[in-house]
């Protein structure tokens, strides 16, 4: 599996971490703006920050959880975390999808 989707989150398998990636303590990879729920990792995984709001994950034996979506097993590997965006063709504005 090369992609994992859960709500407004997409994990994409990558070959290596980008240079400058720094480990962080939190396992929350996205907080919901509308409901206060969050996408979080449980198990053996390390979250890395490349820049503000740009996260990557190195998983060994992890599960992606969310209060409203089903839990998803994350295969061992390196994963880029992406937030889905939506584009309004009338205003020309792109924004994050709110979960």
CNS distance restraints for C-alpha pairs under 8 A (distance, minus, plus):
assign (resid   1 and name CA) (resid  75 and name CA) 7.87 0.50 0.50
assign (resid   2 and name CA) (resid  12 and name CA) 5.94 0.50 0.50
assign (resid   2 and name CA) (resid  13 and name CA) 5.02 0.50 0.50
assign (resid   3 and name CA) (resid  10 and name CA) 6.88 0.50 0.50
assign (resid   3 and name CA) (resid  11 and name CA) 5.47 0.50 0.50
assign (resid   3 and name CA) (resid  12 and name CA) 4.65 0.50 0.50
assign (resid   3 and name CA) (resid  13 and name CA) 6.19 0.50 0.50
assign (resid   4 and name CA) (resid  10 and name CA) 5.69 0.50 0.50
assign (resid   4 and name CA) (resid  11 and name CA) 4.99 0.50 0.50
assign (resid   4 and name CA) (resid  12 and name CA) 6.72 0.50 0.50
assign (resid   4 and name CA) (resid  74 and name CA) 7.74 0.50 0.50
assign (resid   5 and name CA) (resid   9 and name CA) 5.73 0.50 0.50
assign (resid   5 and name CA) (resid  10 and name CA) 4.50 0.50 0.50
assign (resid   5 and name CA) (resid  11 and name CA) 6.37 0.50 0.50
assign (resid   6 and name CA) (resid  10 and name CA) 6.51 0.50 0.50
assign (resid   6 and name CA) (resid  69 and name CA) 6.89 0.50 0.50
assign (resid   6 and name CA) (resid  72 and name CA) 7.92 0.50 0.50
assign (resid   7 and name CA) (resid  69 and name CA) 7.03 0.50 0.50
assign (resid   7 and name CA) (resid  99 and name CA) 6.64 0.50 0.50
assign (resid   8 and name CA) (resid  83 and name CA) 5.75 0.50 0.50
assign (resid   8 and name CA) (resid  84 and name CA) 5.16 0.50 0.50
assign (resid   8 and name CA) (resid  97 and name CA) 6.11 0.50 0.50
assign (resid   8 and name CA) (resid  98 and name CA) 7.10 0.50 0.50
assign (resid   8 and name CA) (resid  99 and name CA) 6.07 0.50 0.50
assign (resid   9 and name CA) (resid  30 and name CA) 7.65 0.50 0.50
assign (resid   9 and name CA) (resid  39 and name CA) 7.90 0.50 0.50
assign (resid   9 and name CA) (resid  81 and name CA) 7.03 0.50 0.50
assign (resid   9 and name CA) (resid  82 and name CA) 5.86 0.50 0.50
assign (resid   9 and name CA) (resid  83 and name CA) 4.90 0.50 0.50
assign (resid   9 and name CA) (resid  84 and name CA) 6.18 0.50 0.50
assign (resid  10 and name CA) (resid  81 and name CA) 5.99 0.50 0.50
assign (resid  10 and name CA) (resid  82 and name CA) 5.06 0.50 0.50
assign (resid  10 and name CA) (resid  83 and name CA) 6.28 0.50 0.50
assign (resid  10 and name CA) (resid  84 and name CA) 7.05 0.50 0.50
assign (resid  11 and name CA) (resid  79 and name CA) 5.68 0.50 0.50
assign (resid  11 and name CA) (resid  80 and name CA) 5.49 0.50 0.50
assign (resid  11 and name CA) (resid  81 and name CA) 4.80 0.50 0.50
assign (resid  11 and name CA) (resid  82 and name CA) 6.22 0.50 0.50
assign (resid  12 and name CA) (resid  79 and name CA) 5.25 0.50 0.50
assign (resid  12 and name CA) (resid  80 and name CA) 5.12 0.50 0.50
assign (resid  12 and name CA) (resid  81 and name CA) 6.71 0.50 0.50
assign (resid  12 and name CA) (resid  82 and name CA) 7.76 0.50 0.50
assign (resid  13 and name CA) (resid  77 and name CA) 7.03 0.50 0.50
assign (resid  13 and name CA) (resid  78 and name CA) 5.80 0.50 0.50
assign (resid  13 and name CA) (resid  79 and name CA) 4.53 0.50 0.50
assign (resid  13 and name CA) (resid  80 and name CA) 6.44 0.50 0.50
assign (resid  14 and name CA) (resid  77 and name CA) 7.78 0.50 0.50
assign (resid  14 and name CA) (resid  78 and name CA) 5.49 0.50 0.50
assign (resid  14 and name CA) (resid  79 and name CA) 5.64 0.50 0.50
assign (resid  14 and name CA) (resid  80 and name CA) 6.68 0.50 0.50
assign (resid  15 and name CA) (resid  78 and name CA) 6.58 0.50 0.50
assign (resid  16 and name CA) (resid  78 and name CA) 6.39 0.50 0.50
assign (resid  17 and name CA) (resid  21 and name CA) 6.71 0.50 0.50
assign (resid  17 and name CA) (resid  56 and name CA) 7.39 0.50 0.50
assign (resid  17 and name CA) (resid  78 and name CA) 6.87 0.50 0.50
assign (resid  18 and name CA) (resid  50 and name CA) 7.25 0.50 0.50
assign (resid  19 and name CA) (resid  50 and name CA) 7.92 0.50 0.50
assign (resid  20 and name CA) (resid  50 and name CA) 6.19 0.50 0.50
assign (resid  21 and name CA) (resid  48 and name CA) 5.68 0.50 0.50
assign (resid  21 and name CA) (resid  49 and name CA) 5.52 0.50 0.50
assign (resid  21 and name CA) (resid  50 and name CA) 4.48 0.50 0.50
assign (resid  21 and name CA) (resid  51 and name CA) 7.96 0.50 0.50
assign (resid  21 and name CA) (resid  56 and name CA) 7.99 0.50 0.50
assign (resid  22 and name CA) (resid  48 and name CA) 5.10 0.50 0.50
assign (resid  22 and name CA) (resid  49 and name CA) 5.30 0.50 0.50
assign (resid  22 and name CA) (resid  50 and name CA) 6.42 0.50 0.50
assign (resid  23 and name CA) (resid  46 and name CA) 6.79 0.50 0.50
assign (resid  23 and name CA) (resid  47 and name CA) 5.86 0.50 0.50
assign (resid  23 and name CA) (resid  48 and name CA) 4.24 0.50 0.50
assign (resid  23 and name CA) (resid  49 and name CA) 6.36 0.50 0.50
assign (resid  24 and name CA) (resid  46 and name CA) 7.59 0.50 0.50
assign (resid  24 and name CA) (resid  47 and name CA) 5.87 0.50 0.50
assign (resid  24 and name CA) (resid  48 and name CA) 5.62 0.50 0.50
assign (resid  24 and name CA) (resid  49 and name CA) 6.66 0.50 0.50
assign (resid  25 and name CA) (resid  47 and name CA) 7.38 0.50 0.50
assign (resid  26 and name CA) (resid  47 and name CA) 7.08 0.50 0.50
assign (resid  27 and name CA) (resid  40 and name CA) 5.48 0.50 0.50
assign (resid  27 and name CA) (resid  41 and name CA) 5.33 0.50 0.50
assign (resid  27 and name CA) (resid  42 and name CA) 7.38 0.50 0.50
assign (resid  27 and name CA) (resid  45 and name CA) 7.98 0.50 0.50
assign (resid  27 and name CA) (resid  46 and name CA) 7.32 0.50 0.50
assign (resid  27 and name CA) (resid  47 and name CA) 6.14 0.50 0.50
assign (resid  28 and name CA) (resid  38 and name CA) 6.68 0.50 0.50
assign (resid  28 and name CA) (resid  39 and name CA) 5.83 0.50 0.50
assign (resid  28 and name CA) (resid  40 and name CA) 4.13 0.50 0.50
assign (resid  28 and name CA) (resid  41 and name CA) 6.47 0.50 0.50
assign (resid  29 and name CA) (resid  38 and name CA) 7.64 0.50 0.50
assign (resid  29 and name CA) (resid  39 and name CA) 5.72 0.50 0.50
assign (resid  29 and name CA) (resid  40 and name CA) 5.64 0.50 0.50
assign (resid  29 and name CA) (resid  41 and name CA) 7.56 0.50 0.50
assign (resid  29 and name CA) (resid  47 and name CA) 7.73 0.50 0.50
assign (resid  29 and name CA) (resid  55 and name CA) 7.07 0.50 0.50
assign (resid  29 and name CA) (resid  81 and name CA) 7.56 0.50 0.50
assign (resid  30 and name CA) (resid  38 and name CA) 5.65 0.50 0.50
assign (resid  30 and name CA) (resid  39 and name CA) 5.17 0.50 0.50
assign (resid  30 and name CA) (resid  40 and name CA) 7.17 0.50 0.50
assign (resid  31 and name CA) (resid  36 and name CA) 6.62 0.50 0.50
assign (resid  31 and name CA) (resid  37 and name CA) 6.15 0.50 0.50
assign (resid  31 and name CA) (resid  38 and name CA) 4.27 0.50 0.50
assign (resid  31 and name CA) (resid  39 and name CA) 6.38 0.50 0.50
assign (resid  32 and name CA) (resid  36 and name CA) 4.95 0.50 0.50
assign (resid  32 and name CA) (resid  37 and name CA) 5.06 0.50 0.50
assign (resid  32 and name CA) (resid  38 and name CA) 5.35 0.50 0.50
assign (resid  32 and name CA) (resid  39 and name CA) 7.86 0.50 0.50
assign (resid  32 and name CA) (resid  98 and name CA) 6.66 0.50 0.50
assign (resid  32 and name CA) (resid  99 and name CA) 5.19 0.50 0.50
assign (resid  33 and name CA) (resid  37 and name CA) 7.98 0.50 0.50
assign (resid  33 and name CA) (resid  98 and name CA) 5.91 0.50 0.50
assign (resid  33 and name CA) (resid  99 and name CA) 6.42 0.50 0.50
assign (resid  34 and name CA) (resid  98 and name CA) 6.24 0.50 0.50
assign (resid  34 and name CA) (resid  99 and name CA) 6.00 0.50 0.50
assign (resid  35 and name CA) (resid  99 and name CA) 7.06 0.50 0.50
assign (resid  37 and name CA) (resid  66 and name CA) 6.88 0.50 0.50
assign (resid  37 and name CA) (resid  67 and name CA) 6.18 0.50 0.50
assign (resid  37 and name CA) (resid  68 and name CA) 7.89 0.50 0.50
assign (resid  38 and name CA) (resid  65 and name CA) 7.97 0.50 0.50
assign (resid  38 and name CA) (resid  66 and name CA) 5.75 0.50 0.50
assign (resid  38 and name CA) (resid  67 and name CA) 7.16 0.50 0.50
assign (resid  39 and name CA) (resid  64 and name CA) 6.70 0.50 0.50
assign (resid  39 and name CA) (resid  65 and name CA) 5.62 0.50 0.50
assign (resid  39 and name CA) (resid  66 and name CA) 4.89 0.50 0.50
assign (resid  40 and name CA) (resid  64 and name CA) 5.71 0.50 0.50
assign (resid  40 and name CA) (resid  65 and name CA) 5.30 0.50 0.50
assign (resid  40 and name CA) (resid  66 and name CA) 6.64 0.50 0.50
assign (resid  41 and name CA) (resid  45 and name CA) 7.00 0.50 0.50
assign (resid  41 and name CA) (resid  62 and name CA) 6.37 0.50 0.50
assign (resid  41 and name CA) (resid  63 and name CA) 5.58 0.50 0.50
assign (resid  41 and name CA) (resid  64 and name CA) 4.72 0.50 0.50
assign (resid  41 and name CA) (resid  65 and name CA) 6.15 0.50 0.50
assign (resid  42 and name CA) (resid  62 and name CA) 5.57 0.50 0.50
assign (resid  42 and name CA) (resid  63 and name CA) 5.37 0.50 0.50
assign (resid  42 and name CA) (resid  64 and name CA) 6.67 0.50 0.50
assign (resid  42 and name CA) (resid  65 and name CA) 7.35 0.50 0.50
assign (resid  43 and name CA) (resid  61 and name CA) 5.86 0.50 0.50
assign (resid  43 and name CA) (resid  62 and name CA) 4.45 0.50 0.50
assign (resid  43 and name CA) (resid  63 and name CA) 6.42 0.50 0.50
assign (resid  44 and name CA) (resid  59 and name CA) 6.17 0.50 0.50
assign (resid  44 and name CA) (resid  60 and name CA) 5.32 0.50 0.50
assign (resid  44 and name CA) (resid  61 and name CA) 4.98 0.50 0.50
assign (resid  44 and name CA) (resid  62 and name CA) 5.25 0.50 0.50
assign (resid  45 and name CA) (resid  57 and name CA) 6.74 0.50 0.50
assign (resid  45 and name CA) (resid  58 and name CA) 5.59 0.50 0.50
assign (resid  45 and name CA) (resid  59 and name CA) 4.21 0.50 0.50
assign (resid  45 and name CA) (resid  60 and name CA) 5.86 0.50 0.50
assign (resid  45 and name CA) (resid  61 and name CA) 6.91 0.50 0.50
assign (resid  45 and name CA) (resid  62 and name CA) 5.92 0.50 0.50
assign (resid  46 and name CA) (resid  57 and name CA) 5.70 0.50 0.50
assign (resid  46 and name CA) (resid  58 and name CA) 5.30 0.50 0.50
assign (resid  46 and name CA) (resid  59 and name CA) 6.49 0.50 0.50
assign (resid  47 and name CA) (resid  55 and name CA) 6.79 0.50 0.50
assign (resid  47 and name CA) (resid  56 and name CA) 5.85 0.50 0.50
assign (resid  47 and name CA) (resid  57 and name CA) 4.55 0.50 0.50
assign (resid  47 and name CA) (resid  58 and name CA) 6.56 0.50 0.50
assign (resid  48 and name CA) (resid  55 and name CA) 5.56 0.50 0.50
assign (resid  48 and name CA) (resid  56 and name CA) 5.07 0.50 0.50
assign (resid  48 and name CA) (resid  57 and name CA) 5.98 0.50 0.50
assign (resid  48 and name CA) (resid  58 and name CA) 7.92 0.50 0.50
assign (resid  49 and name CA) (resid  53 and name CA) 7.37 0.50 0.50
assign (resid  49 and name CA) (resid  54 and name CA) 5.82 0.50 0.50
assign (resid  49 and name CA) (resid  55 and name CA) 4.61 0.50 0.50
assign (resid  49 and name CA) (resid  56 and name CA) 6.37 0.50 0.50
assign (resid  50 and name CA) (resid  54 and name CA) 5.54 0.50 0.50
assign (resid  50 and name CA) (resid  55 and name CA) 6.06 0.50 0.50
assign (resid  50 and name CA) (resid  56 and name CA) 7.38 0.50 0.50
assign (resid  51 and name CA) (resid  55 and name CA) 7.52 0.50 0.50
assign (resid  54 and name CA) (resid  81 and name CA) 7.21 0.50 0.50
assign (resid  54 and name CA) (resid  82 and name CA) 7.80 0.50 0.50
assign (resid  55 and name CA) (resid  80 and name CA) 6.59 0.50 0.50
assign (resid  55 and name CA) (resid  81 and name CA) 5.48 0.50 0.50
assign (resid  55 and name CA) (resid  82 and name CA) 7.86 0.50 0.50
assign (resid  56 and name CA) (resid  78 and name CA) 7.32 0.50 0.50
assign (resid  56 and name CA) (resid  79 and name CA) 5.62 0.50 0.50
assign (resid  56 and name CA) (resid  80 and name CA) 4.48 0.50 0.50
assign (resid  56 and name CA) (resid  81 and name CA) 5.38 0.50 0.50
assign (resid  57 and name CA) (resid  78 and name CA) 5.77 0.50 0.50
assign (resid  57 and name CA) (resid  79 and name CA) 5.02 0.50 0.50
assign (resid  57 and name CA) (resid  80 and name CA) 6.43 0.50 0.50
assign (resid  57 and name CA) (resid  81 and name CA) 7.24 0.50 0.50
assign (resid  58 and name CA) (resid  76 and name CA) 7.39 0.50 0.50
assign (resid  58 and name CA) (resid  77 and name CA) 5.70 0.50 0.50
assign (resid  58 and name CA) (resid  78 and name CA) 4.53 0.50 0.50
assign (resid  58 and name CA) (resid  79 and name CA) 6.28 0.50 0.50
assign (resid  59 and name CA) (resid  74 and name CA) 6.87 0.50 0.50
assign (resid  59 and name CA) (resid  75 and name CA) 6.85 0.50 0.50
assign (resid  59 and name CA) (resid  76 and name CA) 4.85 0.50 0.50
assign (resid  59 and name CA) (resid  77 and name CA) 5.37 0.50 0.50
assign (resid  59 and name CA) (resid  78 and name CA) 6.46 0.50 0.50
assign (resid  59 and name CA) (resid  79 and name CA) 7.75 0.50 0.50
assign (resid  60 and name CA) (resid  75 and name CA) 7.06 0.50 0.50
assign (resid  60 and name CA) (resid  76 and name CA) 4.38 0.50 0.50
assign (resid  60 and name CA) (resid  77 and name CA) 6.69 0.50 0.50
assign (resid  61 and name CA) (resid  73 and name CA) 7.97 0.50 0.50
assign (resid  61 and name CA) (resid  74 and name CA) 7.01 0.50 0.50
assign (resid  61 and name CA) (resid  75 and name CA) 6.84 0.50 0.50
assign (resid  61 and name CA) (resid  76 and name CA) 6.16 0.50 0.50
assign (resid  62 and name CA) (resid  73 and name CA) 6.15 0.50 0.50
assign (resid  62 and name CA) (resid  74 and name CA) 5.36 0.50 0.50
assign (resid  62 and name CA) (resid  75 and name CA) 7.25 0.50 0.50
assign (resid  62 and name CA) (resid  76 and name CA) 7.73 0.50 0.50
assign (resid  63 and name CA) (resid  71 and name CA) 6.50 0.50 0.50
assign (resid  63 and name CA) (resid  72 and name CA) 5.49 0.50 0.50
assign (resid  63 and name CA) (resid  73 and name CA) 4.41 0.50 0.50
assign (resid  63 and name CA) (resid  74 and name CA) 5.38 0.50 0.50
assign (resid  64 and name CA) (resid  71 and name CA) 5.70 0.50 0.50
assign (resid  64 and name CA) (resid  72 and name CA) 5.13 0.50 0.50
assign (resid  64 and name CA) (resid  73 and name CA) 6.29 0.50 0.50
assign (resid  64 and name CA) (resid  74 and name CA) 6.56 0.50 0.50
assign (resid  65 and name CA) (resid  69 and name CA) 7.39 0.50 0.50
assign (resid  65 and name CA) (resid  70 and name CA) 6.98 0.50 0.50
assign (resid  65 and name CA) (resid  71 and name CA) 4.73 0.50 0.50
assign (resid  65 and name CA) (resid  72 and name CA) 6.69 0.50 0.50
assign (resid  66 and name CA) (resid  70 and name CA) 6.84 0.50 0.50
assign (resid  66 and name CA) (resid  71 and name CA) 6.69 0.50 0.50
assign (resid  83 and name CA) (resid  96 and name CA) 6.68 0.50 0.50
assign (resid  83 and name CA) (resid  97 and name CA) 7.42 0.50 0.50
assign (resid  84 and name CA) (resid  96 and name CA) 5.96 0.50 0.50
assign (resid  84 and name CA) (resid  97 and name CA) 5.68 0.50 0.50
assign (resid  85 and name CA) (resid  94 and name CA) 6.51 0.50 0.50
assign (resid  85 and name CA) (resid  95 and name CA) 5.38 0.50 0.50
assign (resid  85 and name CA) (resid  96 and name CA) 4.22 0.50 0.50
assign (resid  85 and name CA) (resid  97 and name CA) 5.13 0.50 0.50
assign (resid  86 and name CA) (resid  94 and name CA) 5.58 0.50 0.50
assign (resid  86 and name CA) (resid  95 and name CA) 5.59 0.50 0.50
assign (resid  86 and name CA) (resid  96 and name CA) 6.20 0.50 0.50
assign (resid  86 and name CA) (resid  97 and name CA) 6.00 0.50 0.50
assign (resid  87 and name CA) (resid  92 and name CA) 6.92 0.50 0.50
assign (resid  87 and name CA) (resid  93 and name CA) 5.86 0.50 0.50
assign (resid  87 and name CA) (resid  94 and name CA) 4.27 0.50 0.50
assign (resid  87 and name CA) (resid  95 and name CA) 6.56 0.50 0.50
assign (resid  88 and name CA) (resid  92 and name CA) 5.53 0.50 0.50
assign (resid  88 and name CA) (resid  93 and name CA) 5.47 0.50 0.50
assign (resid  88 and name CA) (resid  94 and name CA) 6.27 0.50 0.50
assign (resid  89 and name CA) (resid  93 and name CA) 7.28 0.50 0.50
